[in-house]
Amino acid sequence: MAVYMISYDIKVKDSFEYKPLYEAIKGISGYWCWPLESVWFVDTTTLDANDIMERLRPFLTIKDKGGDVIIIRRCLKEGDG
């Protein structure tokens, strides 16, 4: 199992539809946690950070500058790094 933290900053909040993004994040795994407004944790045995990004990319407007920002980071057990 691997736990990933997903954190995002949506730049144009007025027109952004959060529900599809939330459903996509929940669809990554049956095991997820949403402790803060823009922070999620998902537990998956089959996906890595690149796979997760590809699943979430259609719901974001990512540009070199001025677009939405997303961070996907694998969480390590204490003592693993």
Stockholm file with secondary structure:
# STOCKHOLM 1.0

chainA/1-81         MAVYMISYDIKVKDSFEYKPLYEAIKGISGYWCWPLESVWFVDTTTLDANDIMERLRPFLTIKDKGGDVIIIRRCLKEGDG
#=GR chainA/1-81 SS CEEEEEEEECSCCTTCCHHHHHHHHHTTCSEEEEEETTEEEEEESSCCHHHHHHHHGGGSCCCSSSSCEEEEEEECCTTCC
#=GC SS_cons        CEEEEEEEECSCCTTCCHHHHHHHHHTTCSEEEEEETTEEEEEESSCCHHHHHHHHGGGSCCCSSSSCEEEEEEECCTTCC
//
